[in-house]
Amino acid sequence: MTWTQLDPFSTGDLLTAQHMNDIVGNLEFLAAGNYFVKLPALAGNYTTTSTTFVDVDATEWSQAITTSVLATGVRVTAQMNAYVSANANVIFFDIARDGTRLGNSSGLARNGPTVASALPPWHVAALDTGITPGSEHTYTLQWRVNGSTGNLQGGAADRPLFTVEEVR
């Protein structure tokens, strides 16, 4: 569904069926919004030892969105099971828009120490209001640890989820 630019009307112009169809199409476009739900491929677990934020996976944990002219922001969520392998360390998550992180120096979420036996569920969310309506952006899940190894479970039982949604 796309926006159809209408020609200006003048007094005496005849309103045709095509005009009405274009107007209805534009109303449907305005009502639709954009919403993506991504189930990252269940190709196994992800790991990182990076102490600076890096992409979890630039394909599976990333999604582009072109917002409508009515967009006031974009809501991004990631759900997964993750832990850091050594008790004294912490795992951090953030969401990046076009390569720029949305969170502070600790990201949007952090937890630790955790161990594999605990395997806590994570829900990382951001409402990005720094967009220009009608623009395209790519959102990507990022992570880091302060030591040891971060693990993100990617098996069938874990059912990770990544969503990107236009907000109006």
Order of alpha helices (4+ residues) and beta strands (2+ residues): alpha-beta-beta-beta-beta-beta-beta-beta-beta-beta-beta-beta-beta
